[in-house]
Amino acid sequence: MKMINTNLSPVDPNAVSQIKLVDGSLMPQAAMGTFHSDNPDLMKGMEDIVIEAIRLGYRHIDCATAYQNEEIVGQAIEKSIKSGLVKREDLFILSKLWNKNMKPDEVIPALKKTLIDLKVDYLDMYVVHWPWSNFHEPGSSGDALNDHAVPYIHEDFMEVWDKMTELKRLGLVKNIGTSNQTRKTIDLLLRDTDDFNRPTYNQMELHPLFQQKEFVQFLIENKIAPSGYMSLGSPRRPGRDRFPEHQSDMQHHIIQSISAQTGLTPPQVCLAWAHQRENNQVGYVSMAERSDWIKSNLLGATQNVLSNEQFQLIDGNNTEENPGINTNNRLIWGQVFLWPEAKYLGHPRYVLWDDHQIFETKSDYDEFRKAFKDFYKVWKSTVYNLDFTS
Ligand SMILES: NC(=O)c1ccc[n+]([C@@H]2O[C@H](COP(=O)([O-])OP(=O)(O)OC[C@H]3O[C@@H](n4cnc5c(N)ncnc54)[C@H](OP(=O)(O)O)[C@@H]3O)[C@@H](O)[C@H]2O)c1
């Protein structure tokens, strides 16, 4: 099957809904994702895919150092600009600081490397990909743990954030934001920042079966633009992010019945909800490699196609009769980022998102770790038949 079909007419970028950031700049609501789902074939094709997305009208490109393809995406951006397809100032280019570089003296060099790879001299948005420095080597198995992983330590995060604000002062990035934060970590960040330094954007997992409604509303109230990734439920996500309890958004019976009623495909229904929620004030990132899907995903941000009733079937209307279809079906658990103590406390996957372990300072965490070691020694020597392997 031909993936790229340059005969397909483009979407008018001016018809795409825009979100106004707190500094007044506009961010196209729909972003083209560039994560290759660890798929080497997709990695090779990414240059053509990004050029095609730009040709079809995408102006917001979602990149990250962690996707290991910024040079390829950069070639696409450079070619699109050189060929006159788009001007740099018409693009909204976002990238993410990878966990491995979450050390104060590595933030500026990491951004400069991203600028070189993407072949641009500034970013529209630079976000901290995860709230801590924990990382796993590319290709690690789904249960690999890094012994040096740590929980959220606010003091560490703020040292990195100070450098993010320096990038903004230097004019290398127009706006700074976060990703994969929780309500509590955003509370701490807002507590310790002012108007210039505050985050203006947070990227998080959002799709019809995982709506995070209260957190999204909190972000909007605090002038942080929320944007959702895995907007279609990421059917081709890597094996490490698949769990037996997962449900498929596109196959949900309400999504299917709205699809049958409207003639929209199930992915179009998911994106129509993403576009309409909170009065079009939530961004969405989706990824596709076929021209027709790239185009239809962008079209999702051009008009409200669901009736109020259809929208509310997905979103709910605050009544017991219609709670909506959110099932808290989180796809990204980030279990590879867990730190040693978390392994022994509760269900490891939940510890990460439930804010069980958040520390203000490094010395708070040192104290906790010492107490935990002492406790663990006593635990191991006194509890009968203790089995840590399960
Ligand atoms: N901040 C973070 O931590 C984070 C985490 C995950 C993702 N992201 C970003 O979010 C982006 C999107 O996430 P994702 O790619 O995992 O999930 P997604 O957009 O929900 O799903 C993409 C998949 O859906 C299929 N698809 C796309 N459009 C379709 C359509 N119209 N009809 C039928 N199937 C369609 C694609 O298939 P084909 O591949 O066959 O075209 C692709 O495999 C990533 O690329 C990345 O930029 C960020």
The ligand as an SDF file (V2000), in Angstrom:
LIG
                    3D

 48 52  0  0  0  0  0  0  0  0999 V2000
    5.3260   13.1550   26.3460 N   0  0  0  0  0  0  0  0  0  0  0  0
    5.3990   11.8390   26.3070 C   0  0  0  0  0  0  0  0  0  0  0  0
    5.9020   11.1910   27.2400 O   0  0  0  0  0  0  0  0  0  0  0  0
    4.8410   11.1070   25.1190 C   0  0  0  0  0  0  0  0  0  0  0  0
    4.5360    9.7450   25.2670 C   0  0  0  0  0  0  0  0  0  0  0  0
    4.0210    9.0770   24.1640 C   0  0  0  0  0  0  0  0  0  0  0  0
    3.8010    9.7580   22.9620 C   0  0  0  0  0  0  0  0  0  0  0  0
    4.1300   11.0820   22.8480 N   0  0  0  0  0  0  0  0  0  0  0  0
    3.9180   11.8160   21.5570 C   0  0  0  0  0  0  0  0  0  0  0  0
    2.6000   11.5780   21.1280 O   0  0  0  0  0  0  0  0  0  0  0  0
    2.6100   11.0530   19.8000 C   0  0  0  0  0  0  0  0  0  0  0  0
    1.3960   10.1730   19.5970 C   0  0  0  0  0  0  0  0  0  0  0  0
    1.4810    9.0100   20.3890 O   0  0  0  0  0  0  0  0  0  0  0  0
    1.3650    7.5830   19.7220 P   0  0  0  0  0  0  0  0  0  0  0  0
    1.9190    7.6610   18.3510 O   0  0  0  0  0  0  0  0  0  0  0  0
    1.9550    6.6130   20.6460 O   0  0  0  0  0  0  0  0  0  0  0  0
   -0.1970    7.3410   19.7620 O   0  0  0  0  0  0  0  0  0  0  0  0
   -1.4370    7.6450   18.8310 P   0  0  0  0  0  0  0  0  0  0  0  0
   -1.2640    8.8830   18.0390 O   0  0  0  0  0  0  0  0  0  0  0  0
   -2.6050    7.5050   19.7340 O   0  0  0  0  0  0  0  0  0  0  0  0
   -1.4660    6.3980   17.8620 O   0  0  0  0  0  0  0  0  0  0  0  0
   -0.7010    6.3460   16.7070 C   0  0  0  0  0  0  0  0  0  0  0  0
   -1.0490    5.0760   15.9720 C   0  0  0  0  0  0  0  0  0  0  0  0
   -2.4010    5.1100   15.5410 O   0  0  0  0  0  0  0  0  0  0  0  0
   -2.5000    4.7790   14.1690 C   0  0  0  0  0  0  0  0  0  0  0  0
   -3.3330    5.8110   13.5250 N   0  0  0  0  0  0  0  0  0  0  0  0
   -3.0650    7.1260   13.4460 C   0  0  0  0  0  0  0  0  0  0  0  0
   -4.0330    7.7880   12.7900 N   0  0  0  0  0  0  0  0  0  0  0  0
   -4.9560    6.8650   12.4530 C   0  0  0  0  0  0  0  0  0  0  0  0
   -6.1760    6.9380   11.7600 C   0  0  0  0  0  0  0  0  0  0  0  0
   -6.6480    8.1020   11.3150 N   0  0  0  0  0  0  0  0  0  0  0  0
   -6.8650    5.7750   11.5930 N   0  0  0  0  0  0  0  0  0  0  0  0
   -6.4080    4.6060   12.0660 C   0  0  0  0  0  0  0  0  0  0  0  0
   -5.2390    4.4860   12.7480 N   0  0  0  0  0  0  0  0  0  0  0  0
   -4.5130    5.6040   12.9220 C   0  0  0  0  0  0  0  0  0  0  0  0
   -1.0920    4.9240   13.5870 C   0  0  0  0  0  0  0  0  0  0  0  0
   -0.9030    3.8870   12.7150 O   0  0  0  0  0  0  0  0  0  0  0  0
    0.2670    3.8860   11.6020 P   0  0  0  0  0  0  0  0  0  0  0  0
    1.5430    3.9110   12.3580 O   0  0  0  0  0  0  0  0  0  0  0  0
    0.0290    2.6170   10.8960 O   0  0  0  0  0  0  0  0  0  0  0  0
    0.0750    5.0990   10.7400 O   0  0  0  0  0  0  0  0  0  0  0  0
   -0.1740    4.8610   14.7890 C   0  0  0  0  0  0  0  0  0  0  0  0
    0.3810    3.5690   14.9050 O   0  0  0  0  0  0  0  0  0  0  0  0
    3.9650   10.3880   19.6650 C   0  0  0  0  0  0  0  0  0  0  0  0
    4.3500   10.2150   18.3230 O   0  0  0  0  0  0  0  0  0  0  0  0
    4.8250   11.3680   20.4140 C   0  0  0  0  0  0  0  0  0  0  0  0
    5.1610   12.4650   19.5980 O   0  0  0  0  0  0  0  0  0  0  0  0
    4.6140   11.7610   23.9120 C   0  0  0  0  0  0  0  0  0  0  0  0
  1  2  1  0
  2  3  2  0
  2  4  1  0
  4  5  1  0
  4 48  2  0
  5  6  2  0
  6  7  1  0
  7  8  2  0
  8  9  1  0
  8 48  1  0
  9 10  1  0
  9 46  1  0
 10 11  1  0
 11 12  1  0
 11 44  1  0
 12 13  1  0
 13 14  1  0
 14 15  2  0
 14 16  1  0
 14 17  1  0
 17 18  1  0
 18 19  2  0
 18 20  1  0
 18 21  1  0
 21 22  1  0
 22 23  1  0
 23 24  1  0
 23 42  1  0
 24 25  1  0
 25 26  1  0
 25 36  1  0
 26 27  1  0
 26 35  1  0
 27 28  2  0
 28 29  1  0
 29 30  1  0
 29 35  2  0
 30 31  1  0
 30 32  2  0
 32 33  1  0
 33 34  2  0
 34 35  1  0
 36 37  1  0
 36 42  1  0
 37 38  1  0
 38 39  2  0
 38 40  1  0
 38 41  1  0
 42 43  1  0
 44 45  1  0
 44 46  1  0
 46 47  1  0
M  CHG  2   8   1  16  -1
M  END
$$$$
